[in-house]
């Protein structure tokens, strides 16, 4: 469940960045590329922070 909360927060953050980029006049192609890169980093980060440790 904490992964879902992490991703919701990250998507809200990403939405704010996209809104700011559109308002600043950044071309849509660059916004799309940046969004995909940041979304991938967010997923990797979310999995790393919410994964339970193996008891060994």
C-alpha positions in Angstrom: 0.0 0.0 0.0 2.9 2.4 0.7 4.0 2.0 -2.9 0.7 3.2 -4.1 0.8 6.2 -1.8 4.3 7.0 -3.0 3.3 6.8 -6.6 0.2 9.0 -6.1 2.5 11.6 -4.6 5.0 11.3 -7.4 2.3 11.6 -10.1 1.0 14.8 -8.4 4.5 16.2 -8.4 5.0 15.2 -12.0 1.7 16.8 -13.0 2.9 20.1 -11.4 6.2 19.9 -13.4 4.3 19.2 -16.6 1.9 22.1 -16.0 4.8 24.4 -15.3 6.6 23.3 -18.5 3.5 23.9 -20.6 3.1 27.3 -19.1 6.7 28.1 -19.8 6.3 27.2 -23.4 8.5 24.0 -23.5 7.8 22.0 -26.7 5.5 19.0 -26.1 8.1 16.5 -27.4 10.5 17.5 -24.7 7.8 17.4 -22.1 6.8 13.9 -23.2 10.4 12.6 -23.1 11.1 14.2 -19.7 7.8 12.8 -18.3 8.8 9.2 -19.4 12.2 9.5 -17.9 11.0 10.9 -14.6 8.2 8.4 -14.4 10.7 5.6 -14.8 12.9 7.1 -12.1 9.9 7.4 -9.8 9.0 3.8 -10.3 12.6 2.6 -9.6 12.8 4.9 -6.5 9.4 3.8 -5.2 10.2 0.1 -5.5 13.5 0.7 -3.8 12.0 2.6 -0.9 9.0 0.4 -0.3 10.5 -3.1 -0.9 10.6 -5.2 2.3 14.0 -6.5 3.3 14.7 -10.2 3.0 15.3 -11.7 6.5 18.6 -13.5 6.1 
